[in-house]
Amino acid sequence: MPCHNQQLNNVSSGQEHHMKQVRFASSSSSSSTSSSNVPAVVSSEAGDVSLQPVNQHALGPQLKLLPLNDQIRELQTIIRDKTTSRGDFVFCADRLIRLVVEEGLNQLPYSECTVTTPTGYKYEGVKFERGNCGVSIMRSGEAMEQGLRDCCRSIRIGKILIQSDEETQKAKVYYAKFPPDVYRRKVLLMYPILSTGNTVIEAVRVLIEHGVQPRHIILLSLFSTPHGAKSIIQEFPDITILTTEVHPVAPTHFGQRYFGTD
């Protein structure tokens, strides 16, 4: 992998790692006292880096972030690196997708149950309630379908195709196919990159037209901009957004790189 061959000079010299990425919109009380006005790293196309203050609490508790660790940080770095080969890109994207999907499933309702182990003991556990489905926003959202199927082999997955109108530049629905009883299900809506949020907003409107309540929608995303997440939450305050990173610059090349059309 691209980052695996780097020498650990800072480790051998005893230097400490520095945090280079700020986490946003944490709903825990422990972070609320120290991050009311935190700097965000902003990268321009020319390679300039500047700091701009971002109000962390403006996005609200509807936005949930995966706990940041070195593994997730490296996956984010490889995906953003323009020198990454397509093979490494897809491999790391699939790993990150799997982490997001697993955490998305963790947001679904469950009930307690008791099972008997092979040795005859009773074990108090949990089981997730039935009645869930996935919906991918084509085409980049289809990259997340296999990750969901790897976790839920028999889950039903619908699709939405939304493209920008050439004249008005507004999001327009061209295709939508859902399970017939989607209105009774919890929906895992899959779209890897939230830039403006317009595509997701239109997709949620289509789901609402089919009887799905916004509070039953969990949006699974890999990367989001503050503007994209804020736009969605303002439009649908009851929706849940799950992502790994909120950053002013989103890797909008994701779909082209993943499917090899760049």
C-alpha positions as CSV (number, residue, x, y, z in Angstrom):
1,M,0.0,0.0,0.0
2,P,1.3,3.6,-0.7
3,C,1.6,4.5,3.0
4,H,3.1,1.2,4.1
5,N,6.5,1.9,2.5
6,Q,7.1,5.1,4.3
7,Q,9.9,5.2,6.8
8,L,8.9,6.0,10.4
9,N,11.5,8.7,11.0
10,N,9.4,10.5,13.5
11,V,9.0,7.3,15.6
12,S,12.7,6.5,15.6
13,S,13.6,10.0,16.7
14,G,11.1,10.0,19.5
15,Q,8.9,12.7,18.0
16,E,5.2,12.7,18.7
17,H,2.5,12.4,16.0
18,H,0.6,15.6,15.4
19,M,-3.1,15.7,14.7
20,K,-3.6,17.1,11.2
21,Q,-7.3,16.6,10.8
22,V,-10.1,18.1,13.0
23,R,-13.2,16.1,13.9
24,F,-16.5,17.8,13.4
25,A,-20.0,17.5,15.0
26,S,-19.2,15.1,17.8
27,S,-22.3,14.5,19.8
28,S,-20.4,13.6,23.0
29,S,-20.3,16.0,25.9
30,S,-16.6,15.5,26.4
31,S,-15.7,17.2,23.2
32,S,-18.2,20.1,23.4
33,T,-16.1,22.0,25.9
34,S,-12.9,22.1,23.9
35,S,-14.0,22.4,20.2
36,S,-16.5,25.2,20.0
37,N,-14.3,27.1,17.5
38,V,-11.9,24.7,15.9
39,P,-9.7,25.2,12.8
40,A,-10.4,23.1,9.6
41,V,-7.7,22.3,7.2
42,V,-8.6,23.7,3.8
43,S,-6.6,22.6,0.7
44,S,-7.0,24.6,-2.6
45,E,-6.4,23.2,-6.1
46,A,-3.0,25.0,-6.1
47,G,-1.9,23.0,-3.1
48,D,-2.2,25.9,-0.6
49,V,-3.2,25.0,2.9
50,S,-5.0,27.5,5.3
51,L,-6.9,27.3,8.5
52,Q,-10.5,28.5,8.8
53,P,-12.6,28.3,12.0
54,V,-15.6,26.1,11.8
55,N,-18.4,26.0,14.3
56,Q,-18.5,22.3,15.2
57,H,-22.0,22.4,16.8
58,A,-23.8,23.9,13.8
59,L,-24.2,20.5,12.2
60,G,-26.0,19.0,15.1
61,P,-26.3,15.5,16.6
62,Q,-27.8,14.0,13.4
63,L,-24.3,13.8,12.0
64,K,-22.4,10.8,13.3
65,L,-18.7,10.2,12.7
66,L,-16.8,7.0,12.9
67,P,-14.3,7.2,15.7
68,L,-11.0,8.4,14.1
69,N,-8.0,6.0,14.4
70,D,-4.8,5.6,12.4
71,Q,-6.3,2.9,10.2
72,I,-9.2,5.1,9.0
73,R,-6.8,8.0,8.7
74,E,-4.5,6.1,6.4
75,L,-7.5,4.9,4.2
76,Q,-8.6,8.5,3.9
77,T,-5.1,9.5,2.9
78,I,-4.7,6.8,0.2
79,I,-8.1,7.6,-1.3
80,R,-7.3,11.3,-1.5
81,D,-3.8,10.8,-2.9
82,K,-3.7,11.5,-6.6
83,T,-0.7,9.1,-7.1
84,T,-2.7,6.1,-5.7
85,S,-3.1,3.3,-8.3
86,R,-6.7,2.2,-9.1
87,G,-6.1,-1.2,-7.5
88,D,-5.0,0.4,-4.2
89,F,-7.8,2.9,-4.5
90,V,-10.6,0.3,-4.8
91,F,-9.0,-1.9,-2.1
92,C,-8.9,1.0,0.4
93,A,-12.3,2.3,-0.6
94,D,-13.9,-1.1,-0.1
95,R,-12.3,-1.3,3.4
96,L,-13.6,2.1,4.3
97,I,-17.0,1.3,2.9
98,R,-17.1,-1.9,5.1
99,L,-16.4,0.1,8.2
100,V,-19.1,2.6,7.4
101,V,-21.6,-0.1,6.6
102,E,-20.9,-2.0,9.9
103,E,-21.4,1.2,11.9
104,G,-24.6,1.9,9.9
105,L,-26.0,-1.4,10.8
106,N,-25.1,-0.6,14.4
107,Q,-27.7,2.3,14.2
108,L,-30.6,-0.1,13.5
109,P,-33.0,-1.2,16.2
110,Y,-32.5,-4.5,18.0
111,S,-34.1,-6.6,20.7
112,E,-32.6,-8.7,23.5
113,C,-32.6,-12.5,23.1
114,T,-31.4,-15.6,24.8
115,V,-29.5,-18.4,23.0
116,T,-28.1,-21.7,24.1
117,T,-24.4,-22.4,23.5
118,P,-23.0,-25.7,22.3
119,T,-22.0,-26.4,26.0
120,G,-25.6,-25.9,27.2
121,Y,-25.2,-22.5,28.8
122,K,-27.7,-19.7,28.3
123,Y,-26.3,-16.5,26.7
124,E,-28.0,-13.1,26.9
125,G,-27.5,-11.4,23.6
126,V,-29.2,-9.2,21.0
127,K,-30.7,-9.6,17.5
128,F,-31.5,-6.9,15.0
129,E,-35.0,-6.5,14.0
130,R,-36.1,-7.4,10.5
131,G,-37.4,-4.9,7.9
132,N,-34.3,-3.1,6.6
133,C,-33.2,-2.4,3.1
134,G,-30.5,-0.5,1.2
135,V,-30.9,2.1,-1.5
136,S,-27.9,3.2,-3.6
137,I,-27.8,6.5,-5.5
138,M,-26.3,5.6,-8.9
139,R,-23.7,5.4,-9.9
140,S,-21.1,6.1,-7.2
141,G,-23.5,4.7,-4.5
142,E,-23.3,1.3,-6.2
143,A,-19.7,1.0,-5.0
144,M,-21.2,0.5,-1.5
145,E,-23.6,-2.2,-2.4
146,Q,-21.2,-5.1,-2.1
147,G,-20.1,-3.9,1.3
148,L,-23.7,-4.0,2.5
149,R,-24.3,-7.5,1.0
150,D,-21.1,-8.8,2.7
151,C,-22.7,-7.9,6.0
152,C,-26.4,-8.7,5.1
153,R,-26.5,-11.5,2.5
154,S,-30.2,-11.4,1.8
155,I,-30.9,-7.6,2.2
156,R,-32.9,-6.0,-0.6
157,I,-31.3,-3.0,-2.4
158,G,-33.1,-0.4,-4.4
159,K,-31.6,2.2,-6.7
160,I,-32.1,5.8,-7.6
161,L,-30.5,7.6,-10.6
162,I,-30.3,11.3,-10.3
163,Q,-28.5,13.6,-12.6
164,S,-28.2,17.4,-13.0
165,D,-30.4,18.9,-15.7
166,E,-28.1,20.4,-18.4
167,E,-30.2,23.6,-18.6
168,T,-31.2,24.3,-15.0
169,Q,-28.3,22.4,-13.3
170,K,-30.9,21.1,-10.8
171,A,-31.0,17.5,-9.6
172,K,-33.5,15.5,-11.6
173,V,-34.7,11.9,-11.0
174,Y,-34.4,9.6,-14.0
175,Y,-34.9,6.2,-12.4
176,A,-36.2,4.9,-9.0
177,K,-36.8,1.3,-8.1
178,F,-37.5,0.2,-4.5
179,P,-38.8,-2.8,-2.6
180,P,-42.7,-2.7,-2.7
181,D,-42.9,-2.3,1.0
182,V,-40.1,0.2,1.4
183,Y,-42.4,2.5,3.4
184,R,-42.3,-0.1,6.2
185,R,-38.5,-0.5,6.2
186,K,-35.5,1.3,7.7
187,V,-33.5,2.5,4.7
188,L,-29.7,2.6,4.5
189,L,-29.1,5.2,1.8
190,M,-25.7,4.9,0.2
191,Y,-23.8,7.7,-1.4
192,P,-20.0,8.0,-0.8
193,I,-19.3,11.7,-1.4
194,L,-21.5,14.5,0.0
195,S,-20.4,17.7,-1.7
196,T,-23.4,20.1,-2.2
197,G,-25.9,17.7,-0.8
198,N,-28.4,18.4,-3.7
199,T,-28.4,14.8,-5.0
200,V,-29.1,13.3,-1.6
201,I,-31.8,15.8,-0.9
202,E,-33.6,14.9,-4.1
203,A,-33.2,11.2,-3.3
204,V,-34.7,11.6,0.2
205,R,-37.6,13.4,-1.4
206,V,-38.2,10.5,-3.7
207,L,-38.1,8.1,-0.7
208,I,-40.6,10.3,1.2
209,E,-42.9,10.2,-1.8
210,H,-42.8,6.4,-1.5
211,G,-43.9,6.6,2.2
212,V,-40.5,6.5,3.9
213,Q,-40.2,8.7,7.0
214,P,-36.9,10.7,7.2
215,R,-36.3,9.4,10.7
216,H,-36.1,5.9,9.2
217,I,-33.3,6.9,6.8
218,I,-29.6,6.4,7.6
219,L,-27.3,8.0,5.0
220,L,-24.1,6.2,4.7
221,S,-21.2,8.3,3.3
222,L,-17.4,8.2,3.2
223,F,-16.6,11.9,3.0
224,S,-18.7,15.0,3.5
225,T,-18.3,18.8,3.3
226,P,-19.7,20.9,6.0
227,H,-22.0,22.6,3.4
228,G,-23.3,19.2,2.1
229,A,-24.1,17.8,5.6
230,K,-25.7,21.1,6.7
231,S,-27.9,21.4,3.6
232,I,-29.3,17.9,4.2
233,I,-29.9,18.3,7.9
234,Q,-31.6,21.7,7.4
235,E,-33.9,20.1,4.8
236,F,-34.5,16.9,6.8
237,P,-33.8,17.4,10.5
238,D,-34.8,13.8,11.4
239,I,-32.4,12.1,9.0
240,T,-29.2,10.4,10.3
241,I,-25.9,11.0,8.5
242,L,-23.0,8.6,9.1
243,T,-19.6,9.5,7.6
244,T,-15.9,9.2,8.3
245,E,-14.8,12.8,7.7
246,V,-16.2,16.3,7.3
247,H,-13.8,18.4,5.4
248,P,-14.2,21.5,3.2
249,V,-12.6,19.6,0.2
250,A,-14.3,16.4,-0.7
251,P,-12.7,13.8,-3.0
252,T,-15.2,14.3,-5.8
253,H,-13.2,12.0,-8.1
254,F,-14.3,9.0,-6.1
255,G,-16.8,7.5,-8.6
256,Q,-14.5,8.0,-11.6
257,R,-11.5,6.4,-9.8
258,Y,-13.5,3.5,-8.4
259,F,-15.1,2.5,-11.6
260,G,-12.0,3.3,-13.8
261,T,-13.6,6.0,-15.9
262,D,-11.2,8.8,-14.9
